[in-house]
C-alpha cells in the first residue's frame, strides 16, 4: 500500500490515469491493511525496489518509457505491529 507522507512521489506504478502517489509500504502477506484515508504510523527499514516499467508513464515529473528501469523507495515492515492507526 502507499502512504501520503507529503512527498507526492510518483513511482510509475498503478493503473493508467490513476498512479500510486506517496511512499510505498511493503508488509508480509496476510497483514491487516489500513482503511483508505486513515492515518497511520509505519515503522520499518527503507529499501529500494528495482522495477521495469510496463508502459510509458511519469515518474516524479519525468516521462519514462516502457522498459525503463526505475528504483522505487520502499519501507518494509517486520510485522503487523509496525503499522499503527493514529488518532486524528
Secondary structure as a PSIPRED ss2 file (coil, helix, strand):
# PSIPRED VFORMAT (PSIPRED V4.0)

   1 X C   1.000  0.000  0.000
   2 X E   0.000  0.000  1.000
   3 X E   0.000  0.000  1.000
   4 X C   1.000  0.000  0.000
   5 X C   1.000  0.000  0.000
   6 X C   1.000  0.000  0.000
   7 X C   1.000  0.000  0.000
   8 X C   1.000  0.000  0.000
   9 X C   1.000  0.000  0.000
  10 X E   0.000  0.000  1.000
  11 X E   0.000  0.000  1.000
  12 X E   0.000  0.000  1.000
  13 X E   0.000  0.000  1.000
  14 X E   0.000  0.000  1.000
  15 X E   0.000  0.000  1.000
  16 X C   1.000  0.000  0.000
  17 X C   1.000  0.000  0.000
  18 X E   0.000  0.000  1.000
  19 X E   0.000  0.000  1.000
  20 X E   0.000  0.000  1.000
  21 X E   0.000  0.000  1.000
  22 X C   1.000  0.000  0.000
  23 X E   0.000  0.000  1.000
  24 X E   0.000  0.000  1.000
  25 X E   0.000  0.000  1.000
  26 X E   0.000  0.000  1.000
  27 X C   1.000  0.000  0.000
  28 X C   1.000  0.000  0.000
  29 X C   1.000  0.000  0.000
  30 X C   1.000  0.000  0.000
  31 X C   1.000  0.000  0.000
  32 X C   1.000  0.000  0.000
  33 X C   1.000  0.000  0.000
  34 X C   1.000  0.000  0.000
  35 X C   1.000  0.000  0.000
  36 X C   1.000  0.000  0.000
  37 X C   1.000  0.000  0.000
  38 X C   1.000  0.000  0.000
  39 X C   1.000  0.000  0.000
  40 X E   0.000  0.000  1.000
  41 X E   0.000  0.000  1.000
  42 X E   0.000  0.000  1.000
  43 X C   1.000  0.000  0.000
  44 X C   1.000  0.000  0.000
  45 X E   0.000  0.000  1.000
  46 X E   0.000  0.000  1.000
  47 X E   0.000  0.000  1.000
  48 X E   0.000  0.000  1.000
  49 X E   0.000  0.000  1.000
  50 X E   0.000  0.000  1.000
  51 X E   0.000  0.000  1.000
  52 X E   0.000  0.000  1.000
  53 X C   1.000  0.000  0.000
  54 X C   1.000  0.000  0.000
  55 X C   1.000  0.000  0.000
  56 X C   1.000  0.000  0.000
  57 X E   0.000  0.000  1.000
  58 X E   0.000  0.000  1.000
  59 X E   0.000  0.000  1.000
  60 X C   1.000  0.000  0.000
  61 X C   1.000  0.000  0.000
  62 X E   0.000  0.000  1.000
  63 X E   0.000  0.000  1.000
  64 X E   0.000  0.000  1.000
  65 X C   1.000  0.000  0.000
  66 X C   1.000  0.000  0.000
  67 X C   1.000  0.000  0.000
  68 X C   1.000  0.000  0.000
  69 X E   0.000  0.000  1.000
  70 X E   0.000  0.000  1.000
  71 X E   0.000  0.000  1.000
  72 X E   0.000  0.000  1.000
  73 X E   0.000  0.000  1.000
  74 X E   0.000  0.000  1.000
  75 X E   0.000  0.000  1.000
  76 X E   0.000  0.000  1.000
  77 X C   1.000  0.000  0.000
  78 X C   1.000  0.000  0.000
  79 X C   1.000  0.000  0.000
  80 X H   0.000  1.000  0.000
  81 X H   0.000  1.000  0.000
  82 X H   0.000  1.000  0.000
  83 X E   0.000  0.000  1.000
  84 X E   0.000  0.000  1.000
  85 X E   0.000  0.000  1.000
  86 X C   1.000  0.000  0.000
  87 X C   1.000  0.000  0.000
  88 X C   1.000  0.000  0.000
